[in-house]
């Protein structure tokens, strides 16, 4: 009998906790629903972890961590993620992020625009993950003379301008600004260019560890290229040279990966603790 009373007591307060702390439809703007954790989502290209899933009357949000398992870039457009609960549907408003090969990035995804996010359960369509293979379309660029005889040049969908330059006996550098005007994904990488002397000898830039500058349509990037040549070979201060861009400028298509679904339910115990 005592066992039955004890079980009934626990059941009673469990029901009270769920009814008090789930509070679907509550108008209390300070009340926060906390949701269950879900298993990681893994494919051949990435691993997705979703953490800290909460909602109030005015918003729902969570932190998403995407690990890139490939040697290519991933693009995550958080604004394509969709929140759904019954008749409620909302898209996130987020800026896109690029994820380097074999690395990870985290981002908080937030849904707003309605006052009905305080629900017992909801589903998120995790859309907007794209794979980008660098160098699909490499652009030819004209050699750039130093000392400069022009300040602007075009390389396919890139328009570039010289910002500053300096030539010394054993070192020469030049700083550029480039804008990507295409509709795909643009890449510029100064590590791929060389400087050519009048006798045809070529010397690599010292910026060999420079990373790709990744650009969406209309984006601009600035970069510096520097070359160092021993004085016994040539005095760079008084030599006319040319920067040969080789594969420095390219664009690629962002290929969409499969949409994932994630379902969340209120965790009564965590919700109770959050609202103490």
Protein Blocks (a to p, Z undefined) as FASTA:
>chain_A
ZZmmmmmmmmmmmmmmmmmmnogoiabfkbccddddddddddfkbccddehiacdfkbcc
dddddddfbfbdcdddfklpccdehjbccddddddddddehiacddddddehiaclbcfb
dcdddehiacddehklccdddddddddfbfbdcehjaccddfbdcddfkbccdddddddf
bfbdcdddfklpccddfkopacddfklmbccddddehiacdddddddddfklocfklccc
dddfkjmbccddddddddddddddddfklmmmmmZZ
